[in-house]
Amino acid sequence: MGAPARLFFALWPDERVRRELAAWAHALHRETGGRVTRADSIHLTLLFLGEVEAEDFDRVRELGTGVSASAFDLSIDTAGCWKHNRIAWAAPAAIPQPLAMLAEQLSAGGGAAGFEPELRPYKPHVTLLRKAQCRPLQWTPSAPIEWRVERFVLVRSILHREGAIYEEMAHWPLRM
């Protein structure tokens, strides 16, 4: 059939949100160093499936099709850095209920479809930097980034020496 691929479901920002998050990444980079996430790769993961065999791709697409969720507003209003994996990130201080429900539907559907469920609690975030020198941050966002979420996507991750390249495989609109 085809080769297996690393797949995940995500929220993919529009150009304005992507630019604003990239600006946060550069502000944090001045403080923490590390490798800045390319603007075209900025996303918020909903469910990471890992390595999926090509013959299971249709089952993954069915998982996305089976989701019933509403569009919502997401306020990205906090940033931080995790020492254990050296990731600098941006996130909502409070998880909106529609985001939690969307992630839960995908996780439950993935488990029912035979994919290994994520065992740790869902922590929505956008990775802005890798290999950051994490310490207490001096920089804080001056204003939240307001993101109207109207769809989610299925993404293939292709690993390269320079970092992952992401390719959208499918997308689904959220109810208005």
C-alpha positions in Angstrom: 0.0 0.0 0.0 1.8 3.2 1.1 4.3 4.1 3.7 3.3 4.8 7.4 3.2 8.4 8.5 3.2 10.3 11.7 -0.3 11.9 12.0 -2.0 14.3 14.3 -5.2 16.4 14.6 -4.7 20.1 15.1 -6.0 23.6 15.0 -4.3 25.5 12.3 -4.3 29.3 12.7 -5.1 31.8 10.0 -2.4 34.2 8.7 -3.1 36.9 11.3 -2.9 34.6 14.3 0.2 32.9 12.8 1.9 36.2 12.5 1.1 37.2 16.0 2.3 33.9 17.4 5.5 34.2 15.4 6.0 37.6 16.9 5.7 36.1 20.4 8.2 33.4 19.4 10.7 36.0 18.4 10.2 37.9 21.6 10.7 34.8 23.7 13.7 33.8 21.6 15.5 37.0 22.7 15.1 35.7 26.3 15.5 32.0 26.0 17.4 31.3 22.8 16.6 28.0 21.1 15.1 27.2 17.7 12.1 29.2 16.7 9.2 27.3 15.2 8.7 28.2 11.5 5.6 30.4 11.1 4.1 28.0 8.6 4.4 25.2 11.2 2.6 26.9 14.1 -0.4 24.9 15.3 -2.2 23.7 18.4 -2.3 19.9 18.6 -5.6 18.2 19.5 -4.5 14.6 19.3 -1.2 13.0 18.3 -1.7 9.6 16.8 2.0 8.8 16.1 3.1 6.4 13.4 0.0 5.2 11.5 0.1 2.5 8.8 -1.2 3.7 5.3 -4.0 1.1 5.4 -5.4 2.9 8.5 -5.5 6.4 6.9 -9.2 6.0 6.0 -10.0 5.0 9.6 -8.3 8.2 10.8 -10.2 10.3 8.3 -13.5 8.7 9.6 -12.5 9.7 13.1 -12.3 13.3 12.0 -15.6 13.0 10.1 -17.3 11.6 13.2 -16.6 14.7 15.3 -19.5 17.1 16.0 -18.3 20.3 17.6 -19.0 24.0 17.4 -16.7 26.9 16.3 -15.3 28.9 19.2 -13.2 31.8 20.3 -9.8 30.9 21.7 -7.8 33.5 23.6 -4.1 32.8 23.7 -3.0 34.8 26.7 -0.1 33.2 28.5 3.4 32.0 27.6 5.9 29.8 29.4 8.7 27.4 29.1 8.9 23.8 30.2 12.4 22.8 31.5 11.9 19.0 31.1 11.6 19.2 27.3 13.0 22.8 26.7 9.8 23.9 25.0 8.7 27.6 25.1 5.0 27.8 24.4 1.9 30.0 24.2 -1.5 28.8 25.5 -4.9 29.8 26.8 -4.9 30.5 30.6 -8.3 28.8 30.7 -9.3 26.0 28.4 -12.6 26.9 26.6 -15.2 24.2 27.0 -15.6 23.7 23.2 -11.8 23.1 22.9 -11.9 20.6 25.7 -14.9 18.8 24.1 -13.2 18.7 20.7 -10.0 17.2 22.1 -12.0 14.7 24.2 -14.1 13.6 21.2 -11.0 13.0 19.1 -9.3 11.2 22.0 -12.3 8.9 22.7 -12.8 8.2 19.0 -9.1 7.4 18.6 -9.2 5.0 21.5 -12.4 3.3 20.2 -10.7 3.1 16.7 -7.7 1.2 18.3 -5.2 4.0 18.5 -3.1 4.3 21.6 -4.8 6.9 23.9 -2.8 9.7 25.4 -2.5 9.1 29.2 -1.5 12.5 30.5 -4.1 15.3 30.8 -4.7 17.5 27.7 -2.7 20.7 27.9 -3.4 22.8 24.8 -0.4 24.9 23.8 1.4 26.2 20.7 5.1 25.3 20.6 7.0 28.5 19.8 10.6 27.4 20.5 12.5 24.1 20.9 15.8 23.8 22.8 15.0 26.9 24.8 17.0 27.8 27.9 14.0 27.8 30.3 14.1 30.0 33.3 11.6 32.5 34.8 10.5 34.7 32.0 10.7 38.4 32.0 8.7 38.8 28.9 4.9 38.6 29.1 2.3 39.2 26.4 1.0 42.7 26.2 -2.4 41.6 24.9 -4.0 38.2 24.2 -4.2 36.8 20.7 -7.8 36.2 19.8 -8.3 33.3 17.5 -11.7 32.3 15.9 -11.5 28.5 15.5 -13.8 27.4 12.7 -12.1 24.1 11.6 -9.6 21.4 12.6 -7.2 19.5 10.4 -5.5 16.1 10.0 -1.7 16.6 9.5 1.1 14.4 8.4 4.5 15.2 10.0 7.5 14.5 7.8 10.7 14.6 9.8 13.8 16.4 8.3 17.1 17.5 9.7 15.8 21.1 9.9 12.7 20.1 11.7 9.3 18.7 10.8 7.4 19.6 7.7 3.6 19.5 8.0 1.2 18.5 5.3 -2.5 18.9 5.7 -4.3 15.6 4.7 -7.9 16.6 5.5 -9.9 19.3 7.3 -13.3 19.5 8.8 -15.4 22.6 9.6 -16.8 23.2 13.0 -20.5 24.1 13.3 -21.3 27.9 13.3 
